[in-house]
Amino acid sequence: MNKNSRNKKGQLVINGGEKVIQKPFERYQSIGKEEVEAAKSVIESGVLSKFLGCWHEDFYGGPKVREFEELCKDYFDVKHAITVNSWTSGLIAAVGAIGIEPGDEVIVSPWTMCASATAILHWNAIPVFADIETETFCLDPESVRANITSNTKAIMAVDIGGHSANMTKLNAIAEEYSLKIISDTAQAPGALYKGKYAGTLADVGGYSLNYHKHIHTGEGGILVTNDDDIAERLRLIRNHAEAVVGDKGVEDISNMIGHNFRLGEIECAIGIEQLKKMKGFIDSRQNAAKRLSKGLSSLKGIRLPITQDDCTHVYYIYKMILDIKTLGVSKERIFEALIAEGVEGLSTKYTNLHLLPMYQNKIAYGKKGFPWNSDICKREVDYSKGICPVAEELNDYSYLGFLMCLHKLDNEEVDLLIEAFHKVWDNMEDLK
Ligand SMILES: Cc1ncc(COP(=O)(O)O)c(C=O)c1O
């Protein structure tokens, strides 16, 4: 079609046409009257937290903390669920609880939120970045294997965007090399992997309860484990371990530097109500993703999200890959055109953590480059561009993400998204 013969509706906004999406979509809102009532009754009780940071019956927290933990334990089908005041705190507790020593190496994905790796640095251990798979954007087991050294002690598997990492292969590697595994399932609560919940297939795993997640308590996190010893170490690190171990009679006091990682009673009361609604939220996200994928399936040069066999995807992010050669247009141009049509929540980048200034300059604690530039770091760890070619290529050229977590996304809104994508694809020549 000739540019001049197109009507205004078919013409891209960046060329003077009309927007497909005229008004912003409704925000994702999981908090209802049940949460309001639950929070109110805690406030009225006056007991907003009952934790005590010493060996006492209140060491494990108040009634809402315990009730929420019991419910999480049943929901995720694990022996222990332990609440924390953020998932960042949860990751720090997890790395400490599995017994990481200063200078130990922990293999982690570069395609994740920064806390997955800083939790490792927190214990003066060394993050080593392995590459990711294009199907799931999670750790590539072969790259993990290639990065194992005699210093490697654990793997941090991140279930990014709502889909589990390949836990069968990662657990097999962990077993072969006697490594521990942590699952950072911040973005994938409720996702299934071979009939089990993502996050529960590691030595320790868990979920974020921050504002953007499927269910939330404002800030917060839930640790899950089937290991009694790790569970107790997690509870100690959560609550001033160093002041508790003596009276509790704990023999292994390594990493028993405790913190205040305690989640409050109000948050746990809200969490109890949120957990009851979680399946409904996930179903609705999955239905929206299914409708979106159906509507976009005829577009050329775009790979839509993949759900692997025996898995479910909970779509925190709808991850697409553009075939730039076929399209003949950069992803930034496509992004710009889609944004102009009113599509919100798109991004052309996620993260390549190894390229952050902290890793590039090896400056973490103080100015002298600790822990890398010290005796505890046993070798020169490489963070240069090129170590994770798949993650780098995706970020630089072909990744396009849609943050499904931002909006409610009813059928009408999904159909508008589909229309916007089709309009941009129909006019791809104009973007060249
Ligand atoms: C993959 C991942 N890990 C860790 C975190 C940290 O969680 P929180 O914000 O609850 O501390 C997030 C938060 O978005 C995340 O997405």
PDBQT file of the ligand as one rigid body, heavy atoms in Angstrom, charges set to zero:
ROOT
HETATM    1  C1  LIG A 501      14.323 -11.857  40.059  1.00  0.00    +0.000 C 
HETATM    2  C2  LIG A 501      14.236 -10.989  41.267  1.00  0.00    +0.000 A 
HETATM    3  N1  LIG A 501      15.028 -11.252  42.317  1.00  0.00    +0.000 NA
HETATM    4  C3  LIG A 501      14.986 -10.519  43.435  1.00  0.00    +0.000 A 
HETATM    5  C4  LIG A 501      14.122  -9.457  43.571  1.00  0.00    +0.000 A 
HETATM    6  C5  LIG A 501      14.104  -8.661  44.829  1.00  0.00    +0.000 C 
HETATM    7  O1  LIG A 501      12.857  -8.739  45.456  1.00  0.00    +0.000 OA
HETATM    8  P1  LIG A 501      12.358  -7.606  46.478  1.00  0.00    +0.000 P 
HETATM    9  O2  LIG A 501      12.003  -6.403  45.673  1.00  0.00    +0.000 OA
HETATM   10  O3  LIG A 501      11.159  -8.221  47.142  1.00  0.00    +0.000 OA
HETATM   11  O4  LIG A 501      13.455  -7.346  47.424  1.00  0.00    +0.000 OA
HETATM   12  C6  LIG A 501      13.259  -9.153  42.505  1.00  0.00    +0.000 A 
HETATM   13  C7  LIG A 501      12.337  -8.013  42.601  1.00  0.00    +0.000 C 
HETATM   14  O5  LIG A 501      11.697  -7.607  41.661  1.00  0.00    +0.000 OA
HETATM   15  C8  LIG A 501      13.328  -9.923  41.329  1.00  0.00    +0.000 A 
HETATM   16  O6  LIG A 501      12.536  -9.668  40.281  1.00  0.00    +0.000 OA
ENDROOT
TORSDOF 0
